[in-house]
């Protein structure tokens, strides 16, 4: 018996069959594209986030402050203010408290505006106002107004005619309205003076203040005084003739200075007239002429006015001139 040969090589036909199958598979893989699973679309969600960012401050230069306007006036601690106060204290405006001049809440409308009570009014006679007449031993008391003691009396101070600012009394005049306690502007100084100095006779409930000041400004400088027209120095304001603080009136030579050297005027040429006041000759009112000061060796002759007030007091006034 023959033995089987286990190492016998495969036949040629078998190898050819295997080769053909390989070729067919290779061709199939090239002609048919491999299918791929579809890629799912990506959904992109856009999230808008709003972020509040504080604006960055751009550094800028600080604005230059406008210079403070300093209004004309007088410092309360200045020597000039002390001079003004000295003149005011010696003036009628600085000495308004008098038992015979209405120390009450009615007459104070002008004598001491900050003590005035608008509800006050004159009472029936004989106690029409709270006052002490020259012939009265005691003070008369009116029931329609209050008495004001001297320690409470405000008088006519700087604040009556001037506003104050930063420790200074302003030079500009203004009227203190004591009802609103605010200063009201005035057009001209005459308007300020006219708050009290008006043409009225007697004290009336309608507002008369018991003063007479019949001087026509802009006209004759000597109306109710002396002189002849034409005038070269006619006043426009009350302060043209009256110092606003001392209230001293101007004297003749303040406007007629030339008479002291004028060759045609007796005042400047004759020594005998050096001690004679101007009004001793230049007067048209019929006033008396007498020496002043009375009963002195160096008395100067001048005009004299004797008046009787409403209270019955008799006063004698001398026209005092410096030359």
Order of alpha helices (4+ residues) and beta strands (2+ residues): alpha-beta-alpha-alpha-alpha-beta-beta-beta-alpha-alpha-alpha-beta-beta-beta
